[in-house]
Amino acid sequence: MLNKAELEAANQAYLNSDFALAQHSYQQLVKEEPHNPLLLINLANSEYQLENYGPAIQHYYQAKKFLPRSKEANTNLSIVLNEIQLKQDPMLAYNGLSLFESLVIFFVFNLLYLVKNKLKFNSSLKFLVIFCLAISSINLAWMAYEHKAKARVVVTEITTKAYSGDSEAYSELFEVLDGQILELVKAGDDWSQVKYGDQLGWVKNESYEVI
């Protein structure tokens, strides 16, 4: 259960502009409740104030998994992305509906489809149910693809070099900056293969965090 005294102390530290203390306090609280979007947003706000852009972006996106329509998360994330001025690929699954909401809508229309004859729906209503079921299925499949099959990471170091292989002995291919979102292609023990635009390269695991 969330410690209200610790939360109050973290909030007060933020109000006092002690962003390092606020960040540390929110980090501890997030460990207790990792799926709490409000804590994730507060942590991201503190990291942004400290110019830790990569971790801030990571935690805004994590918050949006649970509250995709959060005005604070969306507004502040836009501010960070505009400030660092890096070209980012769109991440559609983090907008509109949460995964839980999508699952509920899918099961509701799936149930209506199964019982449509017993409820004596007319042809127009049957078509609407089938159409909505198809849309909800596509939306759910897309979200699963975006969240799982197409894993994303964000660079958390000021500059990170990508190499043609999993060590610095290989040739350097490109460089990415703090806050850059990449597609995770293959995760290894110490190095991971990532995709940046049309380029593939290997970066150290310590240089990124999973969104």
Buried (B, 14 or more C-beta within 10 A) or exposed (E): EEEEEBBEBBBEBBEEEBBEBBBBBBBBBBEEBEEBBBBBBBBBBBBBBEBBBBBBBBBBBBBBBBBBEBEBBBEBBEEBBEEBEBEBEEBEBBEEBBBEBBBEBBEBBEEBBEEBEEEEBEEEEBEBBBEBBEEBBEBBEBBBEBBEEBBBBBBBBEEBBBBEEBEEEBEEBBEBBBBBBBBBBEEEEEBBBBBBEEEBBBBBEEBBBEB
